[in-house]
Every structure is written in structure tokens, then in C-alpha cells.
Amino acid sequence: MNVLVTGGAGYIGSHTCKALALAGHNPVTYDNLCMGHEWAVKWGPLEVGDISNQTRLRHVINKHKIDSFMHFAAFAYVGESMIAPSKYFVNNIAGTTILLDEIINSGINKFVFSSTCATYGIPSSLPIDETLPANPVNPYGQSKLSIEAQLRWLGDLVGLRWIALRYFNAAGADSAGEVGEAHDPETHLIPLALKAAAPGDFYLSVYGNDYPTDDGTAIRDYIHVEDLACAHVKALGALIDHPVNDFLNLGTGVGVSVQQVINTVAAVTGYMPRHQFSPRRPGDPPELVANSTKAKRVLGWAPSKSTIDVIVADAWQWYKKSIL
Ligand SMILES: NC(=O)c1ccc[n+]([C@@H]2O[C@H](COP(=O)([O-])OP(=O)(O)OC[C@H]3O[C@@H](n4cnc5c(N)ncnc54)[C@H](O)[C@@H]3O)[C@@H](O)[C@H]2O)c1
């Protein structure tokens, strides 16, 4: 397939381009480079453009004979979305609405979408499965849920085949060291903990050590970025066969606390990350852990690299190569 990968110059998109190429597909990155990196586009051509530029999209779709889409392009900082909500509504919702209009106009009907566990908000039970109500507690999560609603209508009314993948915490890096995480600003725990373990004076802020968890720190479900990339390739394969038209959780089902991440970073790097405890952030749930049974059933997917030891080791390998 000739796959247009929006946001392919970003973290998860670039790893997925590698997985697509290894599976025999032709990934064409479409990215405005507002957050992504030209150096991360290694497994197919880069077309610079914005998802809201319909003319440019049409040109690129025709030029590369695109027949399917993976849509990663978005703003993805939860905290920023609380301060600048309309920035998220414009880029994530309005941008995607325009993109989807062009996809429908072009007669393309396969669409894999980067959704998020932030669609659930604060879950009423754990682990989180797809039957739990979606109740986002920030504009970022709301923006993704709103796109899922559009996908449902487009599937029902104009034949779009779609899968929305609700990732939990993407982490780690390409195990061959060819690409990795490079957000600016970085807000994710593992690269920040690595920075706090590396030489320098950076201190990791740990928000809350009084949660009702074994060590008092918050628990999350970390999924290796290569396992996410693999799920995307399988999602595309499923859409080639039939319309799935559903949303699926991607996580491991194993919760890891912030303190456990810090201890793992210390074990992998040989240095305890400098850290300090700060008050909890409003809206941060104590624990988010996925039930991904549905993704296993629908896609035949299961994570194979998502232990915290492997995730941190791969992230550290990338950190040493790219930053130190
Ligand atoms: N990283 C995570 O833990 C996580 C978890 C759940 C969901 N997601 C979702 O996965 C996707 C990828 O996340 P990421 O961590 O790789 O983010 P990222 O910021 O590394 O990548 C996003 C890419 O999209 C591009 N982009 C943004 N707006 C654009 C626009 N209007 N037109 C063209 N390109 C644009 C950016 O330049 C960047 O390269 C996002 O949709 C995010 O919401 C990420």
C-alpha cells in the first residue's frame, strides 16, 4: 500500500514508517514539521504540508497514488491543551475534518487514527476496556474523541473503513537505534528521568507521592513504540480485508509506578535520577492501565517488547546516541 503518514516526522509516526517499510508498504510522510524532524523521515519520502491545506493534500495524494492513511499529526500536550484549548480544537479537530474531507473526495477508504487513553478521563474501574464511558477531562482528549465521532459517521454514511487506536503511554525507541523520541518541550516521564540521570543539574519533578498506590506514586501503562508501530501495520492489514470501524486500546495491562520507572532508569544507566516530589497535578488519575483484549482479538496483536526494562534500555540507547 502507498500510505500517507501524517505526522510521520514525529515520534510514533517515524517508528511506524519503519515498520510499514519493513512490511513492504510505501510510507509517504506528510508533516508540517511544527514538532517533527526531517532527520526522522528515513523510510520513504517527506512531503512538507499542513493537514488543513486541502490543495497541497490533493497534490500529494495524486503524486504518490496514495491508497490509505495513517493519521498521527496533532498537538499532543495535555497540559498545554488546558491553557490553550482552541489551539487543540483548531489543529486536531478542524485540521482532521479537512483532511477527512479530502480523503473522502479522493475516494480513499482506509484510515488508521492515533487516538488516546485520554478519551476515557478518570476511569470508574480498572483495567480500562472499551466499554467504559469516554469522559475526557482535558481539551486534548476531547479533540480525539470528537474525531472518533466523525469517523463513526463517515463509516456509516460514506463507506470509510477506519480504526482508532487508543494508545496508553508510548515509550522507548527503535531497538536498532535509528530513531527515537525527541519532543521539544519534552513532557514524557522516561526521557525526563534519563535526563535527570545524565550529567547536569536537571531535576525530575514527580507529581504526587501520596496516591493510593503501593509506593504512593501514580501508575501508568507503558507501551513500547515498536509495539505501537506493529499494531498500526496490523490495523492496515485488517482494513484491507474488511471495515473494522472501531476503537481499540493499545496497552500492556501492566501498571508501572513513577517510582518503579525511576528505579529502572537507575538500574539501566547506573545513576539514580535527580528527582523531587511536588504536589499532585489536578486531573491526574492515580492509575491508568489498559485492557487490550479487543485489539488482540481484532488485530491478532500483542505487545512483545513492552516490559519497563526493555523500554528504558532502548530509550537510554537512543538518548546516549542523540543527546549525550
Ligand atoms: N506519545 C504518546 O504517548 C501518545 C499517546 C496517545 C496518543 N498519542 C497520539 O499519537 C500521535 C503522535 O504522537 P507523537 O508523540 O508522535 O507526537 P509528535 O509531536 O512527535 O508528532 C506529531 C507530528 O505531527 C506533526 N503535525 C502536527 N500538526 C500538524 C499539522 N497541522 N499538519 C501537519 N503535521 C502536523 C508534527 O510536526 C509532528 O511531527 C498524536 O496524534 C498523539 O495525540 C500519543
The ligand as an ORCA input file, in Angstrom:
! r2SCAN-3c Opt
* xyz 0 1
  N       3.121      9.997     22.668
  C       2.133      9.396     23.347
  O       2.333      8.844     24.441
  C       0.741      9.380     22.754
  C      -0.279      8.723     23.472
  C      -1.552      8.686     22.907
  C      -1.789      9.256     21.670
  N      -0.789      9.892     21.012
  C      -1.071     10.482     19.692
  O      -0.163      9.944     18.758
  C       0.133     10.904     17.749
  C       1.627     11.056     17.618
  O       2.179     11.437     18.868
  P       3.725     11.754     18.989
  O       4.103     11.582     20.413
  O       4.443     11.017     17.945
  O       3.711     13.312     18.657
  P       4.783     14.195     17.843
  O       4.560     15.604     18.247
  O       6.143     13.618     17.990
  O       4.324     14.008     16.328
  C       3.254     14.717     15.770
  C       3.681     15.158     14.385
  O       2.581     15.831     13.759
  C       3.075     16.965     13.079
  N       1.945     17.905     12.970
  C       1.253     18.488     13.969
  N       0.277     19.265     13.463
  C       0.339     19.155     12.114
  C      -0.419     19.706     11.048
  N      -1.416     20.573     11.266
  N      -0.108     19.356      9.781
  C       0.932     18.509      9.531
  N       1.694     17.962     10.509
  C       1.400     18.294     11.793
  C       4.236     17.458     13.923
  O       5.162     18.239     13.208
  C       4.843     16.142     14.395
  O       5.842     15.678     13.503
  C      -0.582     12.191     18.151
  O      -1.784     12.242     17.421
  C      -0.872     11.968     19.620
  O      -2.033     12.657     20.008
  C       0.477      9.975     21.518
*
